Amino acid sequence: MSDVGITVYGCGPEEAALFRELAPRLGVVPTITEAAVSEANVELALGNRCVSVGHKARITNATLLALRDAGVGYISTRSIGYDHVDVRYAERVGVLVENVAYSPDSVADYTLMLMLMVLRNAKSIVGRVDVQDYRLHDVPGRELRDLTVGVVGTGRIGAAVIDRLWGFGCQKLAYDICPRTSADYVSLDDLLEQSDIVTLHTPLNADTHHLLDRRRIEKMKRGAFVINTARGSLIDTEALVWALESGRLGGAALDVLEGEEGIFYADCRDRPLEGIPVSRLQRLPNALVSPHTAYYTDQALRDAVENSLINCLNFESGKRNE
């Protein structure tokens, strides 16, 4: 088979270097742009049936239709989640969308880091040190071995989190419609009621939108912690802010947020952000926020780029990815 062409949208410098390194080895010719795919730049895909897109910008249905009209039949998103693209609409207009697999260790490691940070009041401690206040925190930290951790969603990332928790000696509970790890599986309500830490690793869809709403947050232990490295809309932000401000929850560590689009991955130092979820949460001493960076390791980026290329080759050869 002759070389396959692929148009790569939303491609940062690190990913671009990987595409230029890996594509020739696989017989793929990449056209690379840092711009997210839109109706204004679909002409970059002319002549290529495959495109690769990032997760940082939403792809509108109008853009999907324009890609189809430009001859695109396949989109590989360099992410595990699909919530930035309407997959069903894409399929209706004749465009197949698939995700990529990458090392779950990146997000699993980061999740454990966030757990330890909220348990040890790291945000407040580091903030004090930054202004030369070296006193001990008002409240002592807690040890993970004494706690129960509830893992919601036990796919590749959730399972990797559970593997890491074994070394800390804590009790592990899990909720998933398809049990597949060595954790103790319970109902979601039981997990919320029994867990000192709840960490989310489930996909975002119509069934899981606002999975943690006020009703479910009220089922959680008083003083419990929430970790979210999956998707922001798994949590009802208004309910979470209420729970943190009232002391109903002890803390939250969030790598993803509702309304993060257009804020995360941008330099907002000279931009007012008052009244939006990120600013409200960042003002709280018991809320730790990072900008959707848990996945961002050298190995995960290489995996995502390589598997995006392989996905497109499989599509061109008539294979479906598992």
Salt bridges, closest charged atoms under 4 A:
GLU15 OE2 - ARG78 NE 2.93
GLU21 OE2 - ARG25 NH2 3.04
GLU21 OE1 - ARG302 NH2 3.03
ASP69 OD1 - ARG68 NE 2.85
ASP83 OD1 - ARG231 NE 2.61
GLU98 OE2 - ARG320 NE 3.42
ASP105 OD1 - ARG164 NH2 2.94
ASP109 OD1 - ARG164 NE 2.64
ASP133 OD2 - ARG135 NH2 2.78
ASP138 OD1 - ARG128 NH2 3.25
GLU143 OE1 - ARG145 NE 3.02
ASP146 OD1 - ARG145 NE 3.91
ASP176 OD2 - ARG180 NH2 3.28
ASP189 OD2 - LYS219 NZ 3.88
ASP196 OD1 - LYS221 NZ 3.15
GLU218 OE2 - ARG214 NE 3.20
ASP236 OD2 - HIS210 ND1 3.98
GLU238 OE2 - ARG280 NH1 2.67
GLU258 OE2 - HIS210 NE2 2.69
GLU260 OE2 - HIS292 ND1 2.65
GLU261 OE2 - ARG58 NH2 3.94
ASP267 OD2 - ARG269 NH2 2.67
GLU274 OE1 - ARG283 NH1 3.13
GLU316 OE1 - ARG49 NH2 2.83
